[in-house]
Amino acid sequence: MKKTEDIISLANGKPLAVTGIGRSGTSFINRQLYRHAVMNSSEPQGFLEEFMRLSRGIYEYQWEPIPRVKDFSQESAYGGYLFSALSNKSNKRYSGFNLTTDEALEYLRPRIEKLKKHGLDNLHLKIFPIDFCVLHKIDEEFCKELLYHYHWIFLYREDWKDAFSSLLFGATRDKFHFYDDEDIMNTDTWKYGGAKDSKSFVNPYTATAIMDQSYGMINSIFTKEVSCSIIEMQEIKEIPDNHDEFLNVNCPYRPNDFWTQSPKMFSNKKEFTNQALINLDKAKVRAEKRLKQLVAGSDGLMTLDGDSLRIDDSKLRYGEPYLEYNVGTPFLEYNT
């Protein structure tokens, strides 16, 4: 795929939204599609980024006159994208990926109600597979409406170990994206958050949960009833970034540049990640064991050739999506 229009053509006229496996280019393509819509439509375009994320001071929203993520402010943002607490009570903890406690679900509920009131027209967002299960727990009817409204661009990475390592790095460092002059190898340049420790400890026992909540839900949610295209990350790498062109367009309701620019890419990230994460190899062993089990049970949807993963959307199953999942399982305490 060489143009944004190549992605858009997959939808056969339906609106587009983004999903997939974390660290597979979802932020780039979500922002690329939003910028393209702004430049090619006379209608105002809403932008909700990762709509189901919980992170006070970062993922905050405004709803009038169109829904959009609030401008990023360094002063209001705080560390703890994945590991912060809503309260100091052990049974009230939550994670940035919404996998614990009724309090986290209640925090999301007003956000969902506002989105329902506004509707989904001209609205761009990204939702990961686990997010659908969380949303289903809050509002089953609206979850299905959202799932069927869009054509979903599902991105994944053939080098699944690279995606896995990148996710662990982002989670342990509270640093998923780099912008402007930030250099992954030089923590002194990090302006937009991030723990600057030289080494980070990875809990290998989280690996099974990560694989379940990523690859284990594909066949459950994205059946042939759901409009979806599954795309490997390398297929979108030749699409020219439209950010500079976007900046020349008058768009009074767009979020600030933190939300609309494309994250930086680093050719040496794998090297840096391998050096920076303690216990990474042990986590990979557990992740690979679980992924092989998921592949074996996927009825041909997923195949592994050594360390290379392929997902074939022609093998998606028939039937309705299955969205039940025990979202009360604490992400950080999952042990198997």
Secondary structure, DSSP 4 states (H G I P E B T S, - for coil): --SHHHHHGGGTTS-EEEEESTTSSHHHHHHHHHHHHHHH-SS--EEEEETT---TTTS-EE-SSS-EEPPP-TTT--S-TTT-BSSSSGGGB--TT--S-HHHHHHHHHHHHHHHHH-STTEEEE--HHHHHHHHHH-HHHHHHHHHHSEEEEEE-SBHHHHHHHHHHHHHHT-----TT-BTTBGGG--S-----S-EE--GGGHHHHHHHHTTTHHHH--TTS-EEEEEGGGGTTSPP-HHHHHTS--TT---HHHHSPPP--TTHHHHHHHHEETHHHHHHHHHHHHHHHHHTTTTSEEEETTEEEE-GGGPPSS-------TTS-GGG---
